[in-house]
């Protein structure tokens, strides 16, 4: 099969890696990164260059297109590929608004009866500030549009909330993404990532995962695109996956189908497990990064077969097979991330790190130059390892990470600890 993976991050490297486990597959990455270029044919086409991607897929006789990030999906890559007669794994642009517009997602959640946080929407800074003062802290401030995973501020004080509103609506630090801003009630509990493969009618749950969004240990500091993840998450065991799909995935699929846009692809519910039951924080319309990395390490089914089954409306006939082992990934970042950070740092020790069985180093922001591997992004690597349980997977991932050298790099040292504590307490 000839497969085109769109994107340049760790998620895309993991998808390429999984497709290449079947050696008969020919895989292209647009634009790819330093990790994909050893497995796929990288092509210098940006992830948002829709006409060029369609032309490339036609020219190379691509059998399956797999957009990794949300941007090409919100720009209509699936619609464009469908018009060209090329199978594309992902929702149409209308359904992609579930991620592209948080206010649209809230509208659908209310319509579908999905439990979620109470929320108010604003386009006027003065009105937003007045509301925040009336509500009091803590509050959650969200940019309505796409902001690379950085458009959410959990404000523990009123001062923090007002400052976030000034930054988003006044200074426009996220551009047009914050023309509309949501102010949500603050929910307490543990977060869990829940993903399903969807074919427009039916959903096949993937194993649960837990991401770590805050930049520093103990869930402190600003939100990021994700500092690490593991699967499964003890908070959401396998025997609860179908019940969760009935609660937060299938009602949304029914609403979208009722609007004439059946949802096909990955529907990802970011959940908060509160004392009053699970509530949806947000929806994504693609694999998470870094959740994708441990999920791909655990998956034993043929990924391309599953994706084609979604596109062709027959996912209910497929069986999901994955290892019972735990997978855990830790993200190595450039100093300063999620703010400004240096680039071009040489990375060494990857071969040594991958000598251990069950360890794969997925590249998020790397490039090969003059025979050296250099950093080219904020989230540079995701060191991912299997283990017989969460403790073993954590030990294996951090053991491998210590063998890697990158100047001005840092990582969280507590990925998986929340899950380990939960298992010890229960």
N, C-alpha and C positions, 0 to 999 in steps of 0.2 A: 504494500500500500504506500502511496505517496502522500505525505502529511506535511502541512504547513502550520507551524506554531508561531503565533504572533505575540511579540513582547520581548523583553530583555532582562527580566529579573530572575530571582531564585525559583519562583513558581514555574516559569517557562523552562528553566533548566531541568526541573524535576519532571515536567511533562515530556520533554524531549528524551530524557533518560528512560522513562517508562516505555515510551514508544519504541526506543531502540533495543529494548530487551528482546524484541522480535526482529532478528537480524534482517529479515526480508523487507522490513519497512525502510523506505527512504524518507528522511526527515529534513525539512528546511526550517530555519528560524529567521524571523524578520522583526527586529534586526539581530536578535540573539546577543550573546555575551561571550566572555572568555571560557566559560564552561561548556556552552553549547557547541562551540566551533570544533571540538574534538569528537562530537557525536552527530552533528547535523551540518548542513551546508548553510552558513550564515549569509544573509543577503541584506544589503544596506537599504532596506525600506523601513521607514518609520511605522510604528504601530498604528498611527492615526492617518496614514496615507491610504485612504480607502480605494481610490481608483487604481493606484499602483499595485496594491495588494491583489485586487481582482485581476488585473492584467497578468501579474506574475502567476497566479493560480491557474489561469487559463493556459498560459504559455507552457507551464511545467506539468500540465495535466494532473493537477492535485486532486486526490480522491477525498480528502478530509481537511478542512480548515479548523484550527482550534485557537480562537482568541484567548490570550491569557488575562490581560488587564481589562478593566472596565471601560476605558476610554473608547476603543474601537467598537465595543458593543453599543455604547450610548450614541455613537456616531453613525450606527446603522450598518456595520460590516456584515451582519447576518442577512439583512435585507438585500444588500448589494450582491453577496455571493449567491443568494437564492435566485435573484434575477439572472445571474450568469449560469445557473444550473449546477452550482458547486456546493456539495454538502458542507454546512458550517455548524459547528457545535456551539450554540449560544442563542440567547433570546433575541427577538427583533428589537428595534429601537424603542418601540412603545413599552415592551416589558422591561427593557433595561432601565427605564425611568424608576423602577423600584430601587435602584441604587443611585441613579443620576439625580434624583430629586427626593430628598427626605420628606418633603411635604406630600408629594404624590404617594410615597410609601405609606405614610400615616393615613392618608385617605383610603387606600386599599385595605389597610389593617382594620380600620373602623368598619368598612363595608363588609369585610370577610369575618368580622367577629374575632380577630386575633388579639390576644391580650398584649398590651403595650403600655408604656408610660404616658401619663397625661401630658398634653403639649399645647403650646400656643405658637402661632406663626406671625412673623413681623417683617415688614419692608421698611419701616420707619424707625430710626435709631432712638428718637425721643420716646416713642410709644413702647419700644422694647425695654428701655431702661426703666420706665415707669412700672411696667409689669414686673420686672425683676425685683424692684424695690418692694412692691406689694407682696410678692411671693416669699421673699427672703431666701437666704442660702441654706443648704447647698442647692445648686441648680446645674443643669447640663445645657451648655450653649452649643448649637450645631449650625454650621453652614449648610444651606439647603443642597448645594451642588457638590460636584466632585472637588476634593481638596487633597488628593494623594494620601488619604488616611490621616490627615492632620487637621481636619476641620471640626474637631470636637474638643471642647474644653469642659472638664468637670470642675466646676467652681465651688470650692468649699466655703468661700466667703462672698459677701455681696460685692466687695471691692474687686475680687477676681472676676465675678460675673460681669460687672460694669466695664472692666478693662477689656475683657474678651469681646464684648459688644462693640466697644470703641475700635478695637483692632480689626474686627471682621467687617463691621458696617461703616465705620468712619474712615479708617486707614486702608481698607480694602486689601488686607494682606493675602486674602484668598481670591482676589479679583471678583468676577461676576458670580462665583460660587456662593458668595455671601450677600447677594442682592436681597435674598430672602433668608431669614435666620429663624431657627426653631429654639424655643426655650422649653425644656422638658423638666418634669419632676425628677429628682434624684432617687434612683433605686439602689437599694442595698442588697447584696448577695454575691454569688459567684458567677462569673461569665463563662459561657460555654459556646463553642462554635458547632453548629449543626448543619450539615450539607446534605442535599439530596440530588440525585440525577433525575431529571424530569423530561417527559416526552410529550407534554401538553395535556395529558390525561392522567397519567400515573407517576408516582414518585418512588424511587428506590433509595432508601437512606444509606448514607455512608457512615462509617464509625465516627463517634464523637471526637472532638479535639478541644484543646484549650489553648488560646493565644495569650500572649503577654504584651499588652499595648504600651504601657508606660515605659519610659526609657531607662529608668533606674530600678535597682533592687527594691523589693517591698512594694512594687506598684507605685513608685513615686516619680515625680517629674512629668514633663509633657507627654502627650500621646504621640505614638509613632505609627509607622506602617506595620509594626509587629517585631518584637525582639526575640521571639522564640515560641515554640508550640510543641505539644505532644499529643499522641493519640494511642489508646482511647483515654477519655477523661472520666475518672471514676464517678464524677457527679452525674454523668449521663451514660449508664451502662447499656449494653446491646439490647437487653430485654425491654428497654423503654423507648427505643428508637421509633418503632411504628406508632406508638401513642403520641410521641412528639410530632411526627409527620402529620398525624391527623389534626393536631392542635394548631400548628404554625406554618405548615407547608401546603397541604392539600386545599385548605380554604382559600388561600391566595391564588393557587392555580385555578380553582373554580371561578374566582372573580375575574381573573385575567381572561379565561376562556369565554366567560359571559360578556366580556367587552370586545370579543372578536379577535383576541390575541393570545392564543394558547402559549403557555410558557414552556420553552424547550431549552435545556442546558442544565447548568448547576444553579440551584437556588439555595442560598446560604443564609441561614437565620442566625444573627448574633443574639444570644439569649442571656438574660439575667435570671438566675434561679433565686427568686425572692422567697420570703416567708409566706407570701400569698400565692405562690406558684410561679411558673415560668412566664416571663414577659419578653417580647421581642424588642431589642434595642435598635436594630437596623437590619435591612436585607442587603446582601450583595448578590450579584448575578453572575459570579464566576468563582473559581477556586480562590481561597484565601492564600495570602503569602505572609507568614510562613506555614500555615496549616497544610498546604498542598504537599510540602516536602515530607513530613512524617506520614501523611496519608498515602502518598505514592510508594514510600518505602514498605508500607504494610500491604498494599494491594497486590493480589496474585492473579486476579482476573485480567483478561486482555482489555486494556483501556480503550483502544480504537473500536473494538467490538461493542463495548458498552455505549460509547458515544454515538455510533451509527444506529444502535437500537433506539436511542433517544430521538434522533433525527427522524427515524422511520416509524416512530410511534409504537414501539414494541418492547419497552424497557421492562414491562411486567413479566416477560418471558425469560429474562436474564437472571442469573444467580451471581451475587457478589461474593467473591472468595478473597479472603485476606488472612494474613498470618495472625495468630493469637498473641504474638509478641507485641510489646510496646515500642513505639518509635518516638524519639525526642530530638528536636532540632534547636540549636542555639545560634543566634545571629551575631556575627562579628561585624561591628560598625566602625566607621571612621570617626575619630574624635570630633565632637561638635554636633553630630547628628542628634536630633532632627533639625538643628539650625545649620549654619554654614560649616563646612568641613573641608579638609584637604583632600586632594586627589593625587593619583600617580604614585602611590606608595607600593613598593615591591612586596609581594606576598610569597613566602617560601614555606616548605614543610608539608604541602598537601599530600605528596606521595607517602610520606611517613604517617600522616594522619589516617589515610585510607588503607593502611596495611591491616588494621584490625577488621575482623569479619563483621559485616553488618554496618560499617561506617561509610557514608557517602557525603562528600563535601559539595553542596550545591552552590553555584555562583550566583550572586545577586547583582553586583556591580563590579565587574572585572573586564579587563581587556589584555590581550597579548600584544606586546610591543617589543620588537628587537630581541625576541627570545626570552623575554621576562613577562611574568604575570603581574599586572598592576591594578590597583584599585581605581574604580571609575564612578563610584556612587557612594551613598551614605550607608546603606546596608550592603555589605560587601560579600559575605559568605554566610551560608547556613549549614553548620556542621551537624549532620543528622545521623543518629545511630539507633539500632535495634537493641533490645534487651529483653530478658525473660520477664521483667516487670518494670515498673516505673523507676525504681531505685537503680536497677541495673542499666536501663537505658540512659538515665541521667549520668551515671558514672562513665559510661562508654562515650557519650557525646563530649563531656567535659575533658575526659582523658585525651580524646583525639584533638580537641581544640587547643590544648596546651602544647601540641607539637607544631602548631602553625605560628609563624612569625609575620607580623605586619606592624610597622611603626605607626604610632598614633592611632591604634585600634583599641576598642573596648567592647565588652559584652556584659550582659546581666549574668550574675552567678547563682541565680535562684530559679531558673526555668525548671518547672516540674515540682518545685518544693510544696506549692499549695496542694497539689494532688497527693503527694506523699503524706502530708499532714492530714488530709482528709481520710486517707486509707488507715492511718494510725489511729485516728479518732473514732473510726467506725468499724 
